[in-house]
Amino acid sequence: MADGSQELDPIPAERAREILEAAIRERLGENWDDEEQGWTRITGHDYMARLTRRGINLDFYVDLLGNVTVEKSELSGTQQAGRLFAVLLLGLSIVIAILIVRAVSGS
């Protein structure tokens, strides 16, 4: 180019997804998503993934050149409130189910 800047050649989404998955496996191991002890993917797309476990978030980002950035943070207040709401909703659902069973069975 005449102005001396070089042209960027962004990686396709499929390649970014491969790089992202490889970075997650490299950082967390092959069984990173094990149901018992593993991480949970709470959001993501081809260029990004947010994983959470025991009060910690890991954000993996792949830029358009294929470089990976990992950021570690604690759960946000919104996430903590959401977890509390989910637990309360689950408990309320169980209580309602028990009341319905008792009403139907006539006890």
N, C-alpha and C positions, 0 to 999 in steps of 0.2 A: 504494500500500500504506500501511497505517496506521503502520508503524514507520519509514517513510522510506527503506527500502532498495529498490533497484530490482531487478526480476526479470531474470535472465540469460537470453538467448536463444541457446543454443549452436548452432553451425553443424552441418549434417549432414555425414556422412562423405564424401559425394561432393564437396561444396564444399571440405572440408579437403584432399582429394586434389588438386583443381584448384589451390588456393592453394599447396600444397606443390610441385607440379610447376612452377608459374610461378616460385616463389622459387628453385628449383634452376636453372632456365634463366636467370633474371636474374643469379644469382651466378656460374654456370659457363659460360654460353653455350648455344646451341642444340645443339651436338654434344658435350655433356658426357659422354655415354656411348659415345663413339667407341671401337671395339675396340682401336685402336692406342695412342692417347694419352689416352683418356678416363678417367673415374672409374668405379668399380665399386660398384653398390649391393649391400651385404652384408646388410642387413636393413631392414625397414620395414613400415609399414602406412599407413592413410589419414592419420594424424596425425603420422607420423614417418618419417624415412629416414636411414640411415647410409651414407655414401659413403666410399670409400677410394681412395687413389692415392699411390704412392711414399712410404709411411711416414706419411701424413697421413690423419686421419679428419675428415670434416665431418658433423656431426649437425644435421639440420633438424627442428625441432619446430613444429607448428601447434597453438595452444591452442584451446579451445572457442569463443573469440570471433573466431578467424581471424588472430590475430597470429602472426608467424613469428619464431622464435629460431634462430640458427645458432651452433653451438659447434665450434671447431676444436681438435683434439688430436692427439698423436702416437700411433702404434700402441701398444697395450698389450702387456705381456709375454706374455699368453695368445695374442694375435694373432700375435706374432712366433714363438712356439713352434709354433703351428698351421701357419704358413707353412713352417717348417723341417721339420716332420713331413710335410707334403704333398710337399715336394721330395724328402725321403728315400724316401717311399713310391713316388713316381714313378720314382726311380732304381732302387729295388729291383725294381719291376715290369718295367722294361726289362731288367735283368740276368736275371731269371727267364725272360722271353720269349726272350731270346737263347739261354739254356741249353736251353730246350725245343726251339727250332728246331735247334740243334746235335745234340741227342739224337735227334730224329726224322729228321734228314737223314743220320745215321750218321757224321758227321765227327768 
